[in-house]
Every structure is written in C-alpha cells, then in structure tokens.
Amino acid sequence: MRRHFFEVLALLLFGGSMLFFYECASYLAKRDYVASIILLTIGCSVIAVGKELARLALVQKE
C-alpha cells in the first residue's frame, strides 16, 4: 500500500514541477529574470524530491 502512495506522490511532484517550469517560462517571456530563476530553483528542488520518492517506491517493491 505504501508503494502505491509513494508512486502517486512522486507523479504529483513531477507534475507540480512541470507547472513551476511553465511559470518560469512565462516569467522569462515577461523579462522578469529574478522571478524565473527563483521558480527554476523551486522546480528543480521539487523534481529532486519526486525522484527520491520514486526511488523509494522502487525499493518498496513487493
């Protein structure tokens, strides 16, 4: 049961990071470089956490 929870949570985090990258691109189009760098950092952090949860779900394999 925990494996499925970790898989769903990892997918949600990957999707959330894609939203951060989309917003980063929209801020780049507005030439707001500081906000886009902040969003890029947050997106990379969220994708790193999702990667670790996906790895944990792989270890939980029954």
Backbone bond lengths (Angstrom), bond angles and torsions (degrees), N, CA, C in turn:
res aa  C-N    CA-C-N  psi(-1)  N-CA   C-N-CA  omega(-1)  CA-C   N-CA-C  phi
1 M - - - 1.448 - - 1.541 111.09 -
2 R 1.330 116.10 -40.95 1.459 118.95 -179.76 1.518 111.29 -65.75
3 R 1.334 116.57 -31.85 1.467 120.43 179.95 1.520 110.80 -61.08
4 H 1.332 116.19 -44.28 1.463 120.38 -179.90 1.528 110.82 -66.44
5 F 1.321 115.97 -37.37 1.460 120.02 177.60 1.523 110.72 -61.75
6 F 1.334 116.68 -44.47 1.456 120.89 179.78 1.529 111.08 -66.35
7 E 1.335 117.41 -37.16 1.465 120.34 178.36 1.527 111.56 -64.87
8 V 1.320 116.92 -44.85 1.462 121.16 179.70 1.523 109.98 -65.42
9 L 1.316 116.46 -42.26 1.457 120.13 179.85 1.526 111.37 -65.38
10 A 1.320 117.32 -38.07 1.466 120.90 177.40 1.527 110.74 -65.08
11 L 1.334 117.22 -41.43 1.466 120.18 177.30 1.527 112.11 -64.40
12 L 1.324 116.62 -39.57 1.459 119.98 177.03 1.521 111.53 -64.62
13 L 1.321 116.72 -38.78 1.459 119.47 178.39 1.527 111.66 -68.08
14 F 1.332 117.23 -39.01 1.466 119.68 175.95 1.531 110.47 -62.39
15 G 1.328 116.55 -43.28 1.464 120.21 177.55 1.521 112.22 -63.91
16 G 1.325 116.31 -40.25 1.457 120.18 177.51 1.513 112.51 -64.29
17 S 1.318 116.29 -37.10 1.467 118.83 178.62 1.531 110.65 -67.90
18 M 1.328 117.20 -33.17 1.460 119.52 176.27 1.534 110.98 -64.53
19 L 1.327 116.94 -34.27 1.463 119.74 176.37 1.530 110.91 -66.50
20 F 1.330 116.26 -38.68 1.459 119.47 176.70 1.526 110.75 -63.82
21 F 1.334 117.43 -39.80 1.455 120.32 179.09 1.529 111.41 -68.55
22 Y 1.319 117.14 -34.84 1.468 120.97 176.35 1.526 110.34 -64.35
23 E 1.327 116.04 -45.47 1.463 119.59 177.87 1.523 111.05 -64.37
24 C 1.323 116.51 -35.57 1.457 121.07 177.22 1.528 109.92 -60.47
25 A 1.306 116.59 -43.62 1.468 120.25 179.03 1.525 111.28 -66.24
26 S 1.322 117.61 -36.78 1.467 119.23 178.92 1.526 111.18 -69.06
27 Y 1.326 117.56 -35.80 1.460 119.47 176.26 1.528 111.50 -70.73
28 L 1.324 116.63 -31.94 1.464 118.82 174.94 1.530 111.14 -65.83
29 A 1.339 116.42 -35.30 1.456 119.76 177.57 1.529 111.25 -66.57
30 K 1.345 116.23 -29.30 1.465 120.63 177.43 1.531 112.22 -86.34
31 R 1.330 116.29 0.89 1.470 123.55 -179.08 1.527 112.66 63.12
32 D 1.326 116.50 34.42 1.466 121.86 174.20 1.525 107.03 -102.42
33 Y 1.310 115.04 87.19 1.461 121.11 -169.66 1.528 112.87 -74.29
34 V 1.317 118.05 -34.18 1.466 120.39 -179.47 1.523 110.35 -66.32
35 A 1.315 117.17 -45.10 1.466 120.76 179.14 1.524 110.91 -64.97
36 S 1.327 117.23 -36.88 1.461 118.81 -179.87 1.523 111.49 -69.52
37 I 1.318 117.79 -34.94 1.474 120.17 176.92 1.523 110.16 -67.10
38 I 1.330 116.73 -39.73 1.468 120.32 177.93 1.527 109.94 -63.79
39 L 1.336 117.46 -45.05 1.464 120.91 179.39 1.522 111.94 -65.71
40 L 1.320 117.19 -35.90 1.457 120.78 177.32 1.525 110.74 -64.59
41 T 1.329 116.58 -41.21 1.466 120.65 177.81 1.526 111.42 -64.21
42 I 1.326 116.71 -43.37 1.460 120.54 178.69 1.526 110.72 -64.70
43 G 1.338 117.01 -42.80 1.464 120.62 178.82 1.516 112.34 -61.71
44 C 1.325 116.78 -41.26 1.468 119.80 178.14 1.526 111.47 -66.65
45 S 1.322 116.94 -37.09 1.459 120.68 177.84 1.526 111.50 -66.16
46 V 1.320 116.29 -42.51 1.467 120.35 -179.77 1.524 110.23 -66.26
47 I 1.318 117.61 -39.63 1.466 119.62 179.25 1.535 110.77 -68.92
48 A 1.324 118.21 -30.58 1.467 120.69 176.65 1.529 110.80 -68.03
49 V 1.325 116.69 -39.89 1.466 120.05 177.03 1.529 110.53 -66.21
50 G 1.335 117.03 -41.02 1.461 120.35 176.54 1.514 112.37 -62.39
51 K 1.322 116.20 -36.72 1.468 120.59 177.66 1.525 110.79 -64.68
52 E 1.325 116.70 -41.39 1.467 119.99 179.09 1.528 111.16 -67.28
53 L 1.328 117.37 -38.24 1.467 119.51 177.50 1.525 111.17 -67.88
54 A 1.317 117.71 -36.73 1.464 120.14 176.81 1.526 110.10 -65.20
55 R 1.323 116.45 -39.13 1.460 120.30 176.81 1.524 111.17 -64.44
56 L 1.335 116.56 -39.66 1.471 121.29 178.00 1.517 110.70 -65.71
57 A 1.336 117.22 -37.36 1.474 120.87 177.41 1.513 110.47 -66.28
58 L 1.320 117.54 -33.43 1.456 121.19 178.05 1.525 111.24 -68.38
59 V 1.328 116.15 -36.41 1.465 120.70 178.95 1.526 110.34 -70.95
60 Q 1.339 117.38 -32.21 1.459 121.94 -179.29 1.526 112.89 -74.42
61 K 1.329 117.06 0.83 1.463 121.98 -177.45 1.523 110.64 -53.59
62 E 1.319 115.72 130.45 1.467 120.38 -176.41 1.499 112.45 -90.84
